[in-house]
Amino acid sequence: MTNKLEIFFIIEHMNNVIVSPHYLSTELGSTIFNKGGNAVDAAILTNLVQGIVAPETCGIGGDLFALIWVPGKNKPEFLDASGYSGSNVGQALLSNYESIPLNHPLSVTVPGAVAGWRELSNKYGNIPIEDILDIGINLCHEGFTVSKELFNSLNIHSEELSGQKSGYSFYRDNQPYSIDTLIRRPQLGKTLELLKDHGLEYFYNGEIAKEISNSVNGFLTEEDLSNYKATWREPLHQKIYGYDGWTSPPSTQGYLTLSTLKGFEMINNKDDYLHTLIESYRIFASDRDNITFDYQGNDQNFLGTDDEYIRDKVSLFDKNAAGKYNFPNPHGGGTAYMNAVDENGLGVSLIQSNFYGIGSRIGVGSYGFFLHNRGCGFNLIKGHPNSLGPNKKPLHTLSPTIWSKDGSLDFITGTRGGRYQPQLLAQTILPYILGESSFEEIMKKPRWTIEYFGSNTSSNIKFEFIKEPEISSLEDKGHKISIENKLIGGYGPISTIYKNSDENFIGVPDIRVGTEKAFNCS
């Protein structure tokens, strides 16, 4: 039987489209259209449900980023709902460590998702947030079945989670409930009821905030939480082959998607497609850990998508040989990407994450949720701009995108995948904007990832599949190739919505996770 959580779900009706990684997220998210909701309302609900049924991907203990395309405007708006470190944080507290432990209280930054929902709903929502929360509350109390992916995550972390109050819903006799078992999350349901009754800001100002602070030994203070606000910022932009690409600014790695693709265009070596794209990515990724950090309001100092910067970097490209570059540190992932477009053309590209699976595995008392560990994006290098310190945002892997053409929304795409996200997106977007393949065809093509991280390293590429002539061509240039000979679920799911020739928006599934159903109503 196919694992439902590993199924990529699309619903389309009246040209309202939602794509998400879980059938309940998509099904319940789509119900909001019948209540007068728009794409923003649908995205919030889809995200809420995803965090309930798949806490190994996202939830209210994590961060959120969103790009919003508003019809009539010529660029999207970007919402940064990522959190900063606590005011009591300092490197001296981890003097015996080389990196921040995944389950340490210092790995927890302010969780921004709930503040993100508040901003999205207040600015663009059509229906009261209370109506959205009601659907999540009912789901928590009525229950859902355990997926294979959720079971595996709970099983791996049984020792850490089963004894915690917030783990009550997932375990019996210290063992996770088995796959397809109906479970309920009444504690989380009561937490959502508090937010419904007192407003989303209660997450940061009331009893929940106090318990969050207690859970991390005061490294996040109640004042840190009450001062937090999600912020609207300028998205990064680059024009590539006639399309306008938009993505998240630092402290995210979003720039890598745009710089890789623009670098490919500037190199102008399409006949050697794979070598050129791989090397373009490697050239720009070598800088990631040096230029990606919290610019704290000085985004004008970030040059990662500037033409001059890109032109200078691609001068390193050698059409005959793979270069040796420093490569960024690996970052894991536990993320859900979802997108939506409504019949009025309002579009949402939303990504939300607990980071390493269930995150820090630090539960918030009996409130029924766990905190993310996005603070692991910091390093412990003294003097480095991304080093652990108070009131800073860490390097983020989340990289949603929106693409427009001639001032109109054209397509929306994104993926989970931690450090892989820009690599996977570049491979998906490039053949489409070159006019070589449809998104339906692209989803069937084999993908690759850069596997090796270190200093002055050679090219080491892992392919799902690759043809013999391509292997020879790459190896002749010094690339090291390994082949999986299967599709890898972790190389996606990539969620895409695009505008077809009839001006209708179409959702495209990722074959790596299958598609159980697609609804099309006219």
C-alpha positions as CSV (number, residue, x, y, z in Angstrom):
1,M,0.0,0.0,0.0
2,T,1.3,3.5,-0.8
3,N,2.2,5.6,2.1
4,K,-0.2,8.5,2.2
5,L,2.3,11.0,3.6
6,E,4.7,10.2,0.8
7,I,2.0,11.2,-1.7
8,F,2.0,14.5,-3.5
9,F,-1.4,16.0,-3.5
10,I,-3.1,18.5,-5.9
11,I,-6.6,19.9,-5.9
12,E,-7.8,22.1,-8.7
13,H,-11.3,23.5,-9.0
14,M,-12.6,26.8,-10.5
15,N,-8.9,27.4,-11.2
16,N,-8.2,27.4,-7.4
17,V,-5.1,25.2,-7.0
18,I,-3.3,23.8,-4.0
19,V,-0.3,21.5,-3.9
20,S,1.0,20.0,-0.7
21,P,2.8,16.9,0.6
22,H,-0.2,15.4,2.5
23,Y,-3.7,14.5,1.3
24,L,-5.4,16.0,4.4
25,S,-3.5,19.2,4.1
26,T,-4.7,19.6,0.5
27,E,-8.2,18.4,1.0
28,L,-8.9,20.5,4.1
29,G,-7.0,23.5,2.7
30,S,-9.3,23.4,-0.4
31,T,-12.5,23.6,1.7
32,I,-11.7,27.2,2.6
33,F,-12.5,28.3,-1.0
34,N,-16.1,27.3,-0.5
35,K,-16.2,29.5,2.6
36,G,-15.1,32.6,0.7
37,G,-11.4,32.2,1.4
38,N,-8.6,33.0,-1.0
39,A,-5.2,31.5,-1.7
40,V,-3.7,33.1,1.4
41,D,-6.4,31.6,3.6
42,A,-6.0,28.3,1.9
43,A,-2.2,28.3,2.4
44,I,-2.5,29.1,6.1
45,L,-5.0,26.2,6.6
46,T,-2.9,23.8,4.5
47,N,0.1,24.7,6.6
48,L,-1.9,24.3,9.9
49,V,-3.1,20.9,8.9
50,Q,0.3,19.8,7.6
51,G,1.8,20.6,11.1
52,I,-0.9,18.6,12.8
53,V,-0.7,15.4,10.7
54,A,3.0,15.6,9.8
55,P,4.9,17.1,12.7
56,E,8.1,15.6,11.4
57,T,7.9,18.2,8.6
58,C,6.5,21.4,10.2
59,G,4.4,22.8,13.0
60,I,3.7,25.8,15.2
61,G,7.1,25.4,16.8
62,G,8.9,26.3,13.6
63,D,9.6,29.1,11.1
64,L,7.8,30.2,8.0
65,F,8.6,32.1,4.8
66,A,6.1,33.2,2.1
67,L,6.1,35.0,-1.2
68,I,2.7,36.5,-2.1
69,W,1.8,37.5,-5.7
70,V,-0.9,40.1,-5.7
71,P,-2.7,40.6,-9.0
72,G,-2.0,44.0,-10.5
73,K,1.5,44.3,-9.0
74,N,4.6,43.5,-10.9
75,K,6.5,41.7,-8.1
76,P,5.7,39.6,-5.1
77,E,5.8,40.5,-1.5
78,F,8.0,38.5,0.9
79,L,7.2,37.6,4.5
80,D,10.0,36.7,6.8
81,A,8.5,34.8,9.7
82,S,11.8,33.3,10.9
83,G,13.0,33.8,14.5
84,Y,16.0,35.2,16.2
85,S,18.2,33.7,19.0
86,G,17.5,34.6,22.6
87,S,19.0,37.6,24.3
88,N,20.8,35.3,26.8
89,V,22.6,33.3,24.1
90,G,26.4,33.3,23.8
91,Q,29.1,31.0,22.4
92,A,30.8,30.6,25.7
93,L,27.9,28.4,26.7
94,L,29.0,25.9,24.1
95,S,32.8,26.2,24.5
96,N,33.3,22.4,24.5
97,Y,31.4,21.9,21.2
98,E,32.4,22.2,17.6
99,S,28.8,22.7,16.5
100,I,25.4,23.3,18.1
101,P,23.8,20.0,19.3
102,L,20.5,19.3,17.6
103,N,18.6,18.8,20.8
104,H,20.2,21.6,22.9
105,P,18.1,24.5,24.2
106,L,20.5,26.8,22.3
107,S,19.4,25.2,19.1
108,V,16.0,26.8,19.5
109,T,15.2,30.3,18.1
110,V,11.9,32.1,18.4
111,P,9.4,30.1,16.4
112,G,7.9,32.5,13.8
113,A,5.2,30.5,12.0
114,V,2.3,31.7,14.1
115,A,3.3,35.3,13.8
116,G,3.6,34.6,10.1
117,W,0.0,33.4,9.9
118,R,-1.1,36.5,11.7
119,E,0.6,38.8,9.2
120,L,-0.7,36.9,6.2
121,S,-4.3,36.8,7.5
122,N,-4.4,40.4,8.6
123,K,-3.0,41.7,5.3
124,Y,-4.5,39.4,2.7
125,G,-6.9,36.9,4.3
126,N,-10.6,37.0,3.4
127,I,-12.0,35.1,6.3
128,P,-11.4,35.3,10.1
129,I,-8.4,33.3,11.3
130,E,-10.7,31.8,14.0
131,D,-12.6,29.9,11.2
132,I,-9.3,28.5,10.0
133,L,-8.2,27.5,13.5
134,D,-11.6,25.7,14.0
135,I,-10.8,23.3,11.2
136,G,-7.4,22.5,12.8
137,I,-9.0,22.1,16.2
138,N,-11.6,19.7,14.9
139,L,-8.9,17.6,13.2
140,C,-6.9,17.4,16.5
141,H,-9.9,16.1,18.4
142,E,-11.3,13.8,15.6
143,G,-7.9,12.4,14.7
144,F,-6.0,11.1,11.7
145,T,-4.0,8.0,10.8
146,V,-0.3,7.6,11.4
147,S,1.7,7.6,8.2
148,K,4.9,5.6,7.6
149,E,7.0,8.8,7.6
150,L,5.6,10.0,10.9
151,F,5.9,6.5,12.5
152,N,9.6,6.3,11.4
153,S,10.4,9.7,12.9
154,L,8.6,8.9,16.2
155,N,10.3,5.5,16.3
156,I,13.8,7.0,15.9
157,H,13.2,9.5,18.6
158,S,11.1,7.4,21.0
159,E,13.6,7.6,23.9
160,E,13.6,11.5,23.7
161,L,9.9,12.0,23.0
162,S,7.8,9.3,24.6
163,G,8.4,10.5,28.2
164,Q,7.5,14.1,27.4
165,K,4.0,15.6,28.1
166,S,3.8,16.9,24.5
167,G,4.6,13.4,23.2
168,Y,1.5,11.9,24.9
169,S,-0.5,11.7,21.7
170,F,2.1,9.7,19.8
171,Y,3.1,6.9,22.1
172,R,1.6,4.0,24.1
173,D,3.9,2.2,26.6
174,N,6.8,4.2,25.2
175,Q,6.2,2.9,21.7
176,P,4.9,4.9,18.8
177,Y,1.4,4.1,17.5
178,S,1.7,1.8,14.4
179,I,1.1,2.9,10.8
180,D,-2.5,3.5,9.9
181,T,-3.6,3.8,13.6
182,L,-6.0,6.6,14.3
183,I,-4.5,9.0,16.7
184,R,-5.7,12.3,18.2
185,R,-3.8,15.4,19.4
186,P,-6.1,16.9,22.1
187,Q,-3.2,18.8,23.7
188,L,-2.4,20.7,20.5
189,G,-6.2,21.1,19.9
190,K,-6.4,22.9,23.3
191,T,-3.5,25.1,22.3
192,L,-5.2,26.1,19.1
193,E,-8.3,26.8,21.1
194,L,-6.3,29.3,23.2
195,L,-5.1,31.0,20.0
196,K,-8.7,31.1,18.7
197,D,-10.0,32.6,22.0
198,H,-7.1,35.1,22.7
199,G,-5.7,35.8,19.2
200,L,-2.5,34.5,17.5
201,E,-0.4,37.0,19.5
202,Y,-1.2,34.9,22.6
203,F,1.4,32.4,21.4
204,Y,4.1,35.1,22.1
205,N,2.5,36.9,25.1
206,G,0.6,34.4,27.2
207,E,1.0,31.2,29.1
208,I,2.3,29.4,25.9
209,A,5.2,31.9,25.7
210,K,6.0,31.3,29.4
211,E,6.2,27.6,28.8
212,I,8.3,27.9,25.7
213,S,10.8,29.9,27.8
214,N,10.8,27.4,30.5
215,S,11.3,24.5,28.0
216,V,14.6,26.0,26.8
217,N,15.9,26.9,30.3
218,G,15.3,30.6,29.7
219,F,17.6,31.0,26.7
220,L,14.5,32.5,25.1
221,T,13.0,34.9,27.5
222,E,9.4,35.9,27.7
223,E,10.5,39.3,26.5
224,D,12.3,37.8,23.5
225,L,9.0,36.1,22.5
226,S,6.7,39.1,23.2
227,N,9.0,41.4,21.1
228,Y,9.0,39.1,18.1
229,K,7.2,40.3,14.9
230,A,7.2,38.7,11.4
231,T,8.4,41.3,8.9
232,W,7.7,42.2,5.2
233,R,10.9,42.5,3.2
234,E,12.0,43.0,-0.4
235,P,12.4,39.7,-2.2
236,L,15.6,38.9,-4.1
237,H,15.2,39.2,-7.9
238,Q,17.1,38.3,-11.1
239,K,16.0,38.2,-14.7
240,I,16.9,35.0,-16.4
241,Y,16.0,34.0,-20.0
242,G,13.2,36.6,-20.0
243,Y,11.6,35.4,-16.8
244,D,11.7,37.3,-13.5
245,G,12.8,35.0,-10.6
246,W,11.9,36.0,-7.0
247,T,13.0,34.3,-3.8
248,S,13.8,34.8,-0.2
249,P,16.7,37.1,0.9
250,P,19.3,36.4,3.6
251,S,19.6,34.9,6.0
252,T,18.2,32.2,3.6
253,Q,20.2,30.5,0.9
254,G,17.5,31.4,-1.6
255,Y,19.9,33.5,-3.7
256,L,21.6,30.2,-4.8
257,T,18.7,29.3,-7.1
258,L,18.8,32.6,-8.9
259,S,22.6,33.0,-9.1
260,T,23.0,29.4,-10.4
261,L,20.5,30.0,-13.2
262,K,21.8,33.5,-14.1
263,G,25.4,32.1,-14.0
264,F,24.3,29.4,-16.5
265,E,22.8,32.0,-18.8
266,M,26.0,34.2,-18.6
267,I,28.3,31.2,-19.2
268,N,26.3,30.5,-22.4
269,N,27.4,26.9,-22.8
270,K,24.1,25.2,-23.2
271,D,25.5,22.5,-25.5
272,D,27.3,21.0,-22.4
273,Y,24.2,21.3,-20.2
274,L,25.0,19.1,-17.2
275,H,28.6,20.2,-16.7
276,T,27.7,23.9,-17.0
277,L,24.7,23.7,-14.6
278,I,26.7,21.7,-12.0
279,E,29.7,24.0,-12.2
280,S,27.5,27.1,-12.0
281,Y,25.9,25.8,-8.8
282,R,29.3,24.7,-7.3
283,I,30.8,28.1,-8.0
284,F,28.1,30.0,-6.2
285,A,27.6,27.5,-3.4
286,S,31.3,27.8,-2.5
287,D,30.4,31.3,-1.2
288,R,27.2,30.4,0.7
289,D,28.6,30.2,4.2
290,N,30.6,33.4,3.7
291,I,27.8,35.7,2.5
292,T,24.6,34.2,4.0
293,F,23.8,35.5,7.4
294,D,21.5,38.0,9.1
295,Y,22.2,41.4,7.6
296,Q,20.0,42.9,10.3
297,G,18.3,45.5,8.1
298,N,21.2,46.1,5.7
299,D,20.1,43.9,2.8
300,Q,21.6,46.4,0.4
301,N,25.0,45.0,1.4
302,F,24.1,41.5,0.1
303,L,25.5,41.1,-3.4
304,G,24.7,37.4,-4.1
305,T,22.2,38.2,-7.0
306,D,23.9,41.2,-8.5
307,D,25.0,41.0,-12.1
308,E,28.5,42.2,-11.4
309,Y,29.0,39.6,-8.6
310,I,27.6,36.8,-10.8
311,R,29.7,37.9,-13.8
312,D,32.9,37.9,-11.7
313,K,32.2,34.4,-10.2
314,V,31.4,32.7,-13.5
315,S,34.8,33.8,-14.8
316,L,36.0,30.7,-12.7
317,F,34.1,28.4,-15.1
318,D,36.2,26.0,-17.1
319,K,34.3,24.3,-19.9
320,N,36.9,21.5,-20.0
321,A,37.3,20.7,-16.3
322,A,35.5,20.6,-13.0
323,G,36.9,23.2,-10.6
324,K,37.9,22.7,-6.9
325,Y,35.9,24.9,-4.5
326,N,35.2,25.2,-0.9
327,F,31.8,23.8,-0.2
328,P,29.3,24.8,2.5
329,N,28.5,22.8,5.6
330,P,25.6,20.4,5.3
331,H,22.3,21.3,6.8
332,G,19.5,18.7,7.3
333,G,15.9,19.2,6.8
334,G,12.4,18.6,8.1
335,T,10.3,20.8,6.0
336,A,7.0,21.2,4.1
337,Y,6.6,23.3,1.0
338,M,3.1,24.2,-0.3
339,N,1.7,26.6,-2.8
340,A,-1.7,27.9,-3.9
341,V,-3.3,30.1,-6.5
342,D,-7.0,31.2,-6.5
343,E,-9.4,32.2,-9.2
344,N,-8.5,35.8,-8.9
345,G,-4.8,35.1,-9.5
346,L,-3.6,35.6,-5.9
347,G,-0.6,33.3,-5.5
348,V,1.3,31.9,-2.5
349,S,4.6,30.2,-2.3
350,L,4.9,29.1,1.4
351,I,7.5,27.0,3.2
352,Q,7.5,26.0,6.8
353,S,9.8,23.9,8.8
354,N,10.8,22.2,12.1
355,F,14.3,21.7,10.7
356,Y,15.8,18.3,11.6
357,G,12.6,16.3,11.4
358,I,10.7,16.9,14.6
359,G,13.3,19.6,15.4
360,S,15.0,19.9,18.7
361,R,12.6,17.3,20.2
362,I,12.1,19.7,23.1
363,G,8.4,19.7,23.9
364,V,6.5,22.7,25.2
365,G,5.0,21.3,28.5
366,S,1.5,19.9,27.9
367,Y,0.8,22.2,25.0
368,G,1.2,19.4,22.4
369,F,4.0,20.6,20.2
370,F,7.8,20.5,19.8
371,L,10.2,23.3,19.1
372,H,12.4,23.6,16.0
373,N,16.2,23.7,16.1
374,R,16.9,26.3,13.4
375,G,19.6,27.7,15.7
376,C,21.8,24.8,14.3
377,G,22.2,27.0,11.3
378,F,24.6,29.2,13.3
379,N,28.3,28.2,13.5
380,L,30.7,28.5,16.5
381,I,33.4,30.4,14.6
382,K,34.4,33.5,16.6
383,G,34.0,36.7,14.7
384,H,32.0,35.0,11.8
385,P,28.9,37.0,10.9
386,N,26.8,33.8,11.2
387,S,28.3,32.8,14.6
388,L,26.0,32.1,17.5
389,G,25.1,35.2,19.4
390,P,22.1,37.0,20.9
391,N,19.1,38.4,18.8
392,K,20.4,37.1,15.5
393,K,18.7,35.0,12.8
394,P,20.7,31.9,11.7
395,L,21.5,30.8,8.1
396,H,18.3,29.2,6.7
397,T,18.0,26.6,4.0
398,L,14.4,27.4,3.1
399,S,14.2,28.8,-0.5
400,P,10.6,29.4,-1.9
401,T,10.3,30.9,-5.4
402,I,7.8,32.7,-7.6
403,W,8.4,33.4,-11.3
404,S,6.7,36.1,-13.4
405,K,6.9,37.1,-17.0
406,D,6.0,40.5,-18.6
407,G,4.6,41.6,-15.2
408,S,2.3,38.6,-14.7
409,L,2.5,35.5,-12.5
410,D,3.8,32.6,-14.5
411,F,4.7,29.8,-12.1
412,I,5.4,29.0,-8.5
413,T,7.7,26.3,-7.3
414,G,9.6,25.1,-4.3
415,T,10.7,22.0,-2.4
416,R,11.9,20.6,0.9
417,G,15.4,19.2,1.0
418,G,17.7,21.3,3.2
419,R,20.9,22.1,1.4
420,Y,19.6,20.4,-1.7
421,Q,16.8,23.0,-2.3
422,P,18.6,25.3,-4.7
423,Q,20.2,22.4,-6.6
424,L,16.8,20.7,-7.1
425,L,15.0,23.9,-8.0
426,A,17.7,24.9,-10.6
427,Q,17.3,21.5,-12.3
428,T,13.5,21.9,-12.4
429,I,13.3,25.5,-13.5
430,L,16.0,25.7,-16.2
431,P,14.5,23.3,-18.8
432,Y,11.1,25.1,-18.4
433,I,12.4,28.6,-18.9
434,L,14.5,27.4,-21.8
435,G,11.3,26.1,-23.4
436,E,12.7,22.6,-23.7
437,S,10.3,20.7,-21.4
438,S,6.9,21.0,-19.7
439,F,6.8,20.7,-15.9
440,E,5.0,17.4,-16.3
441,E,8.0,16.1,-18.3
442,I,10.6,17.7,-16.0
443,M,9.1,15.8,-13.0
444,K,10.0,12.5,-14.7
445,K,13.6,13.5,-15.4
446,P,16.4,12.1,-13.1
447,R,17.9,14.5,-10.6
448,W,21.3,14.9,-9.1
449,T,22.7,16.4,-5.9
450,I,26.1,17.5,-4.7
451,E,27.0,15.1,-1.9
452,Y,30.4,16.1,-0.6
453,F,31.1,19.0,1.7
454,G,34.6,20.4,2.6
455,S,37.4,22.7,1.6
456,N,39.0,22.8,-1.9
457,T,37.0,19.8,-3.0
458,S,36.5,18.1,-6.3
459,S,33.1,17.6,-7.9
460,N,31.2,14.6,-6.4
461,I,27.7,14.1,-7.8
462,K,25.1,11.6,-7.0
463,F,22.6,10.9,-9.7
464,E,19.3,9.0,-9.6
465,F,19.9,7.8,-13.1
466,I,22.4,8.9,-15.8
467,K,23.1,7.7,-19.4
468,E,26.6,6.3,-20.2
469,P,27.6,9.1,-22.6
470,E,26.8,11.7,-19.9
471,I,28.9,9.8,-17.4
472,S,31.9,9.7,-19.7
473,S,31.5,13.4,-20.6
474,L,31.4,14.4,-16.9
475,E,34.2,12.0,-15.8
476,D,36.4,13.3,-18.5
477,K,36.1,16.7,-16.9
478,G,37.0,15.4,-13.4
479,H,33.5,15.0,-12.0
480,K,33.1,11.9,-9.7
481,I,29.8,10.2,-10.3
482,S,27.8,7.8,-8.2
483,I,24.4,6.4,-9.3
484,E,21.4,5.3,-7.2
485,N,19.5,3.7,-10.0
486,K,16.2,4.7,-8.4
487,L,14.2,7.8,-7.7
488,I,15.0,9.4,-4.3
489,G,12.1,10.7,-2.2
490,G,14.4,13.1,-0.5
491,Y,15.1,14.8,-3.8
492,G,11.7,16.4,-3.5
493,P,8.7,16.6,-3.5
494,I,8.9,19.6,-5.7
495,S,5.6,21.4,-5.8
496,T,4.8,23.4,-8.9
497,I,1.8,25.5,-10.1
498,Y,2.1,27.0,-13.6
499,K,-0.1,29.0,-16.0
500,N,-1.0,27.2,-19.2
501,S,-1.8,28.6,-22.6
502,D,-5.4,29.1,-21.6
503,E,-4.4,31.3,-18.7
504,N,-5.4,28.6,-16.2
505,F,-3.2,27.5,-13.4
506,I,-2.2,23.9,-13.2
507,G,-0.7,21.9,-10.3
508,V,2.0,19.4,-11.1
509,P,2.9,16.4,-8.9
510,D,6.3,15.0,-8.2
511,I,6.5,11.4,-9.3
512,R,9.0,10.6,-6.6
513,V,6.1,10.6,-4.1
514,G,3.2,9.7,-6.4
515,T,-0.2,11.3,-6.7
516,E,-3.3,9.8,-5.1
517,K,-5.9,12.2,-6.5
518,A,-6.3,15.4,-8.4
519,F,-9.7,17.2,-8.5
520,N,-10.6,19.3,-11.5
521,C,-13.9,21.1,-11.3
522,S,-15.3,23.5,-13.9
